[in-house]
Amino acid sequence: MAAIAAQRMTESETRTEYLDRFKPRLMDWSAARVFMMKNLVIALRYPTNVLIWGLIPILWLAPYLLMMTAVAGPGTSEHFAEISGFNDFLTFAVIGWFVYRYIDTSIWSVGNNFRWEQFSGTLEPLFVTPVPWISILVGAAFSDTIQTTVSAFILLGMCTLLFGVSYAATMILPVIIVMLLMVLGLYGFSFMLAGMILVFKDPSVLTELISTAVFTVSPVNYPLQVLPTGVAFAAFLIPSTTAIIVIRELAITGIFQPLAFLQSIALLLGLVLFFWVLGVGAFKYAEKWTKTKGSIGGF
């Protein structure tokens, strides 16, 4: 009995020592890594889903490509080449859909992670742990980005095989830089969505509205020039718009213009800062509001 009591006392002292040493942190990278691995393990539990989600975007893209071909014939039309500056709408649209996969993930996956935790009954336990909430969101964002990258490259590879599109391999490094900045900006955007979902609970209608609006104003299937002036200006408030335009220019023409590239990088950095401030602020307000109302676990 004395040994058991001594063991319990030791465990109590260890726990107390741990709690005494614990200090709140703005970001816990270990927690982010654990949450990322948890999501990836769940995704890999059903490996056929990875393949299916790599192929489904092709079925989304195919109707647009077939419609373009039916209307203008293979290649392009004079009007399209005049307003877009590109001679092949197939390569034009594939780049748009490649980038849009990341936009779609930031809206539907990252932003909805807390809703899925709520369905699993683990949302409230997550919020009472001494782990910064941003660690959970960043971990979810990392896992979803990895899955999206697999899906996006399956899309690019299949379009290369099916439609014969090709791009300048020499522009890989600047394209990666632009993609990283765009993804960082979309993380902040998804944090704001996660906060809105905490407040409004059922995200389906809200997410559908935002997804459709972003898809409409983004130059995924058509040049930005066809949009009304005000809408085209608003489109530049979304990081993916600049990314799509720059990546198209780099990947299709293979021409690197340092000044224009640096201007685009500066714009993306500004959007990253804007969306992170907006996203973190919106989520903190939503967290405080739901805790005050006692409605974090409510449906």
C-alpha positions, -999 to +999 in steps of 0.1 A: +000+000+000+028+023+008+044+016-026+011+024-044+007+056-024+042+066-032+037+059-069+005+079-070+023+108-052+050+106-078+025+107-107+007+136-090+040+155-087+048+148-123+015+161-135+018+192-113+054+198-126+042+195-161+013+220-155+037+243-137+061+243-167+032+247-192+030+281-208+004+292-233+017+295-268+004+312-299+013+282-321+020+246-312+037+229-342+036+195-325-002+197-322-004+208-358+016+179-370-005+154-349-037+168-363-023+167-398-013+131-394-047+122-379-065+136-410-041+119-434-045+085-416-082+088-420-079+098-457-055+069-464-079+045-446-099+047-478-072+049-505-097+046-534-111+080-524-077+096-532-079+083-568-116+092-572-110+128-560-081+129-584-104+119-613-136+138-605-121+173-613-115+160-648-152+153-652-159+189-639-135+203-664-144+182-694-178+199-701-161+233-704-133+220-727-159+202-749-181+233-750-151+255-760-141+230-787-177+228-800-181+266-802-147+277-814-132+245-828-099+230-816-074+255-804-088+290-801-108+318-816-097+352-827-118+370-800-104+347-773-068+353-784-074+390-785-088+394-750-068+367-732-034+369-750-033+331-754-038+310-785-050+278-769-080+277-745-073+241-735-040+250-718-057+282-705-085+263-687-064+235-674-042+259-654-073+276-641-087+243-628-054+232-614-052+263-592-089+262-584-085+229-567-068+248-538-095+274-536-121+246-534-102+229-506-099+261-486-137+267-488-150+231-484-123+213-464-102+235-442-131+258-432-154+228-425-129+209-403-145+221-370-179+211-383-167+176-389-151+175-354-185+185-341-202+156-359-176+133-344-183+146-309-147+159-305-151+196-309-157+205-273-128+183-260-105+200-285-115+235-273-108+226-236-073+213-243-043+237-237-036+237-275-039+269-295-069+266-319-047+279-347-026+248-344-056+226-351-066+247-381-030+248-395-027+210-391-060+205-410-049+230-437-016+211-441-033+177-445-059+191-469-032+208-490-013+176-493-044+158-505-053+186-529-018+186-544-021+149-552-055+156-568-043+186-587-013+168-602-035+139-612-057+164-630-027+180-647-013+146-657-046+133-671-052+164-691-017+161-706-025+126-717-061+132-728-059+167-743-021+170-751-016+201-731+020+210-722+037+237-701+071+253-696+090+231-672+117+258-667+092+279-648+087+254-620+105+275-593+086+308-597+053+288-601+060+271-567+067+305-551+034+319-563+015+287-553+029+288-517+019+324-513-015+318-527-020+288-503-009+309-473-034+335-482-062+309-486-054+296-451-063+329-437-095+329-458-104+294-445-099+305-409-125+332-414-149+306-429-142+283-399-152+311-376-184+317-395-192+280-393-188+280-355-215+307-354-239+296-381-234+258-375-248+243-407-222+254-434-238+239-465-257+269-478-231+294-467-203+274-482-221+268-514-228+306-517-192+315-511-178+287-534-201+297-563-193+334-559-156+328-558-157+304-588-177+330-608-153+359-603-121+338-606-106+336-641-108+298-641-125+292-675-124+327-690-102+358-690-107+384-663-114+409-690-149+396-697-161+405-662-176+439-654-150+464-642-162+464-606-164+426-604-129+422-620-115+446-593-132+426-566-117+394-580-082+407-572-091+406-535-089+368-538-053+355-537-061+329-564-069+355-591-034+369-591-020+334-588-039+320-618-029+350-640+008+348-631+010+310-633-007+310-667+018+335-680+048+316-666+036+281-675+022+287-710+046+313-724+077+303-704+087+340-702+099+354-668+095+391-664+112+401-631+095+434-625+060+421-632+067+390-611+079+410-581+048+432-583+026+401-582+046+387-553+041+420-534+004+419-541+001+383-528+021+391-497-003+420-490-033+396-494-016+370-472-013+396-444-048+409-450-065+375-449-045+362-419-054+393-399-090+391-410-092+353-406-076+352-371-097+381-359-129+367-372-122+333-357-113+347-323-145+367-323-166+337-333-149+315-306-156+341-279-192+345-291-199+308-291-183+302-257-203+331-243-235+316-257-225+281-247-232+269-282-199+254-294-212+218-293-247+228-305-260+219-339 
